[in-house]
Amino acid sequence: MPTSRPCDPGIYERPAELLQALIRFDTTNPPGNEAACISYINDLLTEAGFETAIFAPEPDRPNLVTRLKGNGSAPPLLLYGHADVVTTAFQEWAHPPFEAKEIDGYIWGRGALDMKGGLAMMISAVMKAKAENLVPAGDILLAVLSDEEAGGDIGAKYLVEKHPEQFAGIRYAIGEFGGYTQYAGNKRFYPIMTAEKQACWMKATFRGPGGHGARPIRGGSMSKLARFISGIEKNRLPVHVTPVVKTMIETIAANLPFPKGLIFRQLLNPALTNSVLNRLGDIGRNFDPLLHNTISATIVKGGDKINVIPGEISLHLDGRILPGFTSDDILSELRKITGDDFEIEMIRYEPRPGEPDTGLFDMLAGILKDADPAGIPMPLLMPGVTDGRHFSRLGIQTYGFLPMNLPEDFRFFDTIHAADERIPKEAVRFGADAIFELLKRYGKKG
């Protein structure tokens, strides 16, 4: 796996520069082609004295695993992240997405947040630990993965199914996302991801009479599609308050002044939840998917000639399911707002991880409190999905912990996967220092 970039062994001391180096590898998935990027990481690690192992189900789609040896007084701890990124097609960027320019204190480029920024933090932390001869309480396993953005089939899922021995004894892992600054009122909160929604990808098919475009048809497949889209546009699925979100909302409400705290707490009342979400603006947009199962229409296919009314139209649906619910639940909720004049096919559904194990939460919260004494840590339910669902099959609890001290006007989730993805240079250093602190504290009492 030859690298295409020169290797600077000391770059770990400058994590923002390390991030720039990673962004400059175009690992857009599909097709991925993570090999050159992971080879560069491999060269960094081996020159620093790490022994590495490469597991590649396809030549251009490798996964890297390395280990920093501990003293054995605690179980191993897993740090993992993915090297692939989503497409930049049909997006207008202010700066080229793979040049990784530093402008006004930000590193710009695809993957700056998701998640080459997190990889840079992790690599920096483990290389610093090696350079300083740190012997942690437990082994620190670093895994650099391919394919997360397309489901992880040849990344995390492949390793879990084909090489589970690599993760023997691991109870806790650090992955995406969490530890970033979120503002409410004049307070700074640091959500730490302890649970995530699960993807439920479906295809709905609408059928009806077809015919010549000159003779309009009422009640055909296009009309059925329109009623369906109108149903999911005008109606949320039912409100559900899960334990992690309950704690999250209670934490924020307790730290807001009256009457803001009282209003925010009404999110926990299902009779008032939706009206409060509507009043909260951008904050409401962030909490909406945490309180509902959700359905988004993403791909429509039907008809191939302008003068022919199609007899069949298919619509791909991105469903996201809250912890404690199943694909049957979301489908039942969907039919209540759209009717059942369609056929449904399940494209991909993976059962959710079990109830979160919060045994590492207090340590992670303490690291953030020390880094920012005014910050308020809290648990987070991730509205998206991560590779954590794959590792959960081995009994591993993932915490989203990529700490970033972000400015108040920075729209974190609006920037991920979007044009002009970027991260403050200082936030990369903040995260690398926090993860290094975790390596020092992990497994120690008091």
Buried (B, 14 or more C-beta within 10 A) or exposed (E): BEBEBEBBBEBBBBBBBBBBBBBBBBBBBEEBBBBBBBBBBBBBBBEBEBEBEBBBBBEBBBBBBBBBEBEEEBBBBBBBBBBBBBEBEEBEBEBEBBEBBBEEEBBBBBBBBBBBBBBBBBBBBBBBBBBEEBEBBBBBBBBBBBBBBBBBBBBBBBBBEEEEEBBEEBBBBBBBBBBBBBBBBEBBBBBBBBBBBBBBBBBBBBBBEBBEEEEEBEEBBBBBBEBBBEBBEEBBBBBBBBBBBBBBBBBBBEBBEEEBBEBBBBBBEEEBBBEBBEEBEEBBEBBBBBBBBBBEBEEBEBBEEEEEBBBBBBBBBBBBBBBEBBBEBBBEBBBEBBEEBBEBEEBEBBEBBEEBBBEBBEBBBBBBBEBBEEBBBBBBBBBBBBBBBBBBBBEBBBBBBBBBBBEEEBEBBEBBBBBBBBBBBBBBBBBBBBBBBBBBBBBEEE
